[in-house]
Amino acid sequence: GTVMGIDIETTDRDPSRGYIVNVGLAFMQLAPGAKPFDAFAGFCGLPSMYEEKGVPLESIHHITWADVRDRTPFREDAKVQRALLAALSAVPYMAHNAAFEDSWFMLHLDGYAEARKAGTILPIDTRDICRRVDPDTRILPHESRPASLESWARRRGTLAKGENEVHLGLDDVYLMLRTVLAEFSERNMFAGRME
């Protein structure tokens, strides 16, 4: 069926201490050759003190003050909040390390916790899929981070050898969705195609 891929970029690893600064999402059928559709990417604002301090974790996601200047902070953007909650409630969502997105949405997205408790939001962790179905994760050294999106994508041929994961919402969503399809194809896991 249809899933929604989502990725967020933040200013901290702890949702109680940071801000969401970028959201990327796209819908896709889980079927051979499927392409993402109805994509969205947007930046979210920060308090003005970060103009001088700089955007935390910029070295990872490369989001600068110029990207977030004059943008409404995620927690204050009622329109984005409503649209995102509706999208997350429409179909299961996939995220690589979905516990990360889940923890941020629990604290930062109005109505998310209630919808999760009611069962109307269903996260699917693609990192868990990687660990369960890709045999390489069991034989590669732990320090090589075999279940990271970048490592997994390289093994499935969805990220070229010289390329790196971008760490920007929509770019990482596209990479994740391509990699899931490649893994499912490699393992003959599409519904109706099992031998």
C-alpha positions in Angstrom: 0.0 0.0 0.0 0.9 3.6 0.3 3.3 4.9 2.9 4.7 8.3 3.7 8.5 8.8 4.1 9.5 11.5 6.5 12.7 13.0 7.8 13.3 15.9 10.1 16.5 17.9 10.9 16.9 19.4 14.4 19.2 21.5 16.5 19.7 18.9 19.1 19.5 15.2 19.6 17.2 15.7 22.6 13.7 16.9 21.7 13.3 18.6 25.0 16.2 20.9 24.3 16.0 21.7 20.6 14.0 22.8 17.6 12.9 21.2 14.4 14.5 23.2 11.5 13.6 21.1 8.5 10.9 18.7 7.4 10.8 16.6 4.3 8.2 14.1 3.3 6.8 12.2 0.3 4.2 9.6 -0.3 4.9 6.4 -2.2 3.4 3.0 -3.1 5.4 0.1 -1.9 5.6 -1.5 -5.3 8.3 -2.3 -7.8 9.4 0.8 -9.7 7.3 3.1 -7.6 8.2 6.8 -7.5 7.5 9.3 -4.6 4.7 11.8 -5.1 3.2 14.7 -3.3 6.5 15.7 -1.8 7.0 18.6 0.7 10.1 20.2 2.1 10.2 23.2 4.3 12.4 25.0 6.8 11.3 26.1 10.2 12.4 29.2 12.2 14.5 29.6 15.3 14.6 32.3 18.0 16.7 35.3 17.0 19.5 34.5 19.3 20.6 31.8 16.8 21.4 34.5 14.2 24.5 35.3 16.3 25.2 31.9 17.7 24.6 29.9 14.5 22.3 27.0 13.9 23.2 24.1 16.2 24.3 20.9 14.4 25.0 22.9 11.3 28.0 20.7 10.7 25.7 17.7 10.2 22.7 19.1 8.3 24.3 22.3 6.8 21.3 24.4 7.6 22.3 28.0 8.2 20.6 31.1 9.6 19.9 32.2 6.0 17.7 29.0 5.6 15.6 29.6 8.7 15.6 33.5 8.8 12.0 34.9 8.7 10.5 31.4 9.0 7.9 30.5 11.6 9.2 28.1 14.3 7.7 24.6 13.9 5.9 24.8 17.3 4.2 28.1 16.4 3.2 27.2 12.8 -0.4 26.0 13.3 -0.9 25.4 9.5 2.1 23.2 9.2 1.2 21.4 12.4 -2.3 20.6 11.1 -1.1 19.5 7.7 1.6 17.3 9.1 -0.7 15.6 11.6 -3.2 14.9 8.9 -0.5 13.4 6.6 0.9 11.3 9.4 -2.6 10.0 10.2 -3.5 9.2 6.6 -1.0 6.3 6.0 1.7 4.6 7.9 4.9 6.6 7.9 8.5 5.4 7.4 11.5 7.0 8.9 15.1 5.7 9.3 15.3 5.5 13.1 11.6 6.3 13.5 12.1 6.5 17.2 13.8 9.8 16.6 11.0 11.4 14.7 8.5 9.8 17.1 10.2 11.4 20.1 10.3 14.8 18.5 6.7 14.7 17.3 5.5 13.6 20.8 6.8 16.9 22.2 6.6 19.3 19.3 3.5 18.3 17.2 0.1 19.1 18.7 -2.2 16.1 18.7 0.5 13.6 17.8 0.7 11.8 21.1 -3.1 11.4 21.2 -3.2 10.1 17.6 -0.4 7.6 18.4 -2.2 6.4 21.5 -5.4 6.0 19.5 -3.6 4.0 16.8 -4.2 6.4 14.0 -0.5 7.1 13.5 1.7 4.1 12.7 5.5 4.6 12.4 7.6 2.1 10.5 11.3 2.1 11.3 13.3 1.4 8.1 16.5 1.0 10.2 14.7 -2.0 11.8 13.8 -3.3 8.4 17.4 -3.1 7.4 18.5 -4.9 10.6 16.0 -7.7 10.1 16.2 -8.5 6.4 19.7 -7.4 5.2 22.1 -10.2 6.2 25.0 -7.8 5.9 24.1 -6.1 9.1 24.9 -9.3 11.0 28.4 -9.8 9.5 29.7 -6.2 9.1 31.6 -4.7 12.1 29.4 -2.7 14.4 31.7 0.4 14.1 30.9 0.5 10.4 27.3 1.4 11.3 25.9 -1.2 8.9 22.3 -0.2 9.6 22.8 3.5 9.0 21.0 4.9 6.0 24.2 5.8 4.2 25.8 2.4 4.7 22.6 0.5 3.7 22.0 2.7 0.7 25.6 2.1 -0.6 25.1 -1.7 -0.3 21.8 -1.5 -2.2 23.2 0.7 -4.9 21.0 3.7 -4.2 23.9 5.8 -3.1 27.1 5.9 -5.2 30.4 5.1 -3.6 31.6 8.7 -3.6 28.3 10.2 -2.4 27.2 10.8 1.1 23.9 11.0 2.8 22.8 14.7 2.6 21.2 15.0 6.0 18.4 17.2 4.7 14.8 16.2 5.0 13.5 15.5 1.6 16.8 14.3 0.1 17.1 11.7 2.8 13.4 10.7 2.4 14.1 10.0 -1.3 17.2 8.0 -0.5 15.4 6.0 2.2 12.4 5.2 -0.1 14.7 4.1 -2.9 16.7 2.0 -0.5 13.6 0.3 0.9 12.4 -0.5 -2.6 15.8 -1.9 -3.5 15.9 -4.1 -0.4 12.4 -5.4 -1.0 13.3 -6.2 -4.6 16.5 -7.9 -3.6 14.6 -10.1 -1.1 11.5 -10.6 -3.3 9.3 -9.1 -0.6 6.6 -7.3 -2.6 3.1 -8.6 -2.0 2.0 -11.1 -4.6 5.5 -11.7 -5.7 6.7 -14.2 -3.1 8.0 -17.5 -4.7 
